[in-house]
Amino acid sequence: MPARPVAPPAGGLALPSLGMDIVSVTRVRRLLAEYGETFFERMLTPGELADCRTSTGLDVLSLCGRIAAKEAAFKTLRVRGRFLPWTDIVVRRSEGGWPLVELRRSAAEMAAETGITEITVSISHDVDYAVAVAAPIVAAPTSPTSS
């Protein structure tokens, strides 16, 4: 099913859809203990896993933050009947330390269908939960030039 367009109509203003997600640290710790790091290789790219790695293994709070950010970014796309393309939404750490979202393959196609050119995300985590909020950046409509 096609995505709901969020690009502003000609001469009008459209509000893009925010996405938000929360992830339980306890649940992720349980999954990590039961299935190991390989479980998360279905959800995160090697680069994302590297961003979450410390000298003692995966940093669970960073892992939870990445998962929440991917879910939040997917929610901005507002698509029905589509599964989250885990490895097509990539959340990496910028040189400054803030998260950056890269949309690849199917995620990029879903975004293009709705006029989304980019997604910005904010991640926060504490002892028990990680939360992320994502906001799409939509293409500005082009107006015909007058002769």
Beta strands, then each sheet from edge to edge (+ up, - down):
strand 1: 19-24
strand 2: 53-54
strand 3: 57-58
strand 4: 89-93
strand 5: 99-103
strand 6: 116-125
strand 7: 129-138
sheet 1: 1+ 7- 6+
sheet 2: 2+ 3-
sheet 3: 4+ 5-
end
